[in-house]
Amino acid sequence: MSDEPETLDDSRISQALDELRSLVLQHYPDATFEVAPAPDDPTIVHLLTYVDLEDTDELVDLIIDRMVDMQVDEGLPVYVIPLRTPERIAAMLHAQQPRRYVIG
């Protein structure tokens, strides 16, 4: 037996990414995606998923079971990384700013 990791079929990873995208888009049609290798391991594929949500746990709850099945049962190194949209981040930062009151 070899110590080298099994080479994964790119078409299997592409299919997995398409399936995860489709699952997300069913619930969040405005979601956008980027595919990138993990910064610390280029054999892992990250599906960066931008959604306009305050709490990205909603997205994780939606995809976690299928993503884990892909990883464990199918041996696919695919991870969905939920990220807030720039507009959501700006709105959250604006809401955190202290209010100034003018007393006349």
N, C-alpha and C positions, 0 to 999 in steps of 0.2 A: 504494500500500500504506500501511496505517496503522501507526503506531508503537505503538498500544495493544495490549496482550496479548489474545489470543483469549479470549472468555468461555467458561469451561468449563461443561458441562452438569452441574448438581448431581447428577443421577441417575447419571451415570458415576462421579462421586466416591463417591457412596453405595454403588454396586455394588462398587467397588474396596475400600472400607473393609470391607464385608460379607465379601468374599472373603478379605481379610487376617485378619479376625477368625476366620473359619472355619478357616483354615490353622493359626492359633495354637491354637485350641481343640481341634483334633484331637490335639495333642501335650500341651497344658497346659490341661486342662478347667477349672481353677480360675482361669484368667487373667481379669482384669477390664480394662475399657477406658474411656477418655475421648477425646473428639474435641475438638481445640482448634486455633485458628489458630497458626501459628508466631509467636513474639513479635516477630520483626523483619520479617515479611512476611505480612500477613493473607491473601494469595492461596495460601499453602502450608498444607496440612492435616496436622496431626500426629495420629497414632493413638497416644495414650499407652497403653502396654500393660504392666500390672502382673503380674509373674510371680514365683513363689516359687523363684527360682534364685540361687545364689551367683554364677554367672558368666552374665551376660545374653548373652554371645556365642553361647550355645547357641540362643537365640531368633533372633538375627540370622542365624545360619547357616541357620535354617529358612526365613526369609522373604526373604532378600536378593535372590535371583534373581528372584522374582516381583515384588518391589517395584521393582527397577531396570527390569524390563520395562515395568511400568506407567508409570514416569517417562519412560523413553526412547522406547519404542515407541508408547505410548498418550498421551503428553503430560500425564499426570496428576500434579499436584504433591502426592503423598501419601507421607508418611514415617512409618514405624513407629518409635516411640521406646520402647525397652525400659527398664522401671524395676523395681526390686525392690519387693516388698511391704513395708509397714512392719514386719511381723513378721520378715522376713528381715533387714532393716536392723538391728533391735534385737538379733537373735541374733548378727549379725556384730560389732556393737559390744560386746556382752557377751563374746564370745570374745576380743576384743582387750584387754580389761582385764587389768592385771597380777594375777597370783595372789599371794595373801598366805599365807605359811606361818607357823604358830605352832610355835615350838620350845619344848617344854615343859620 
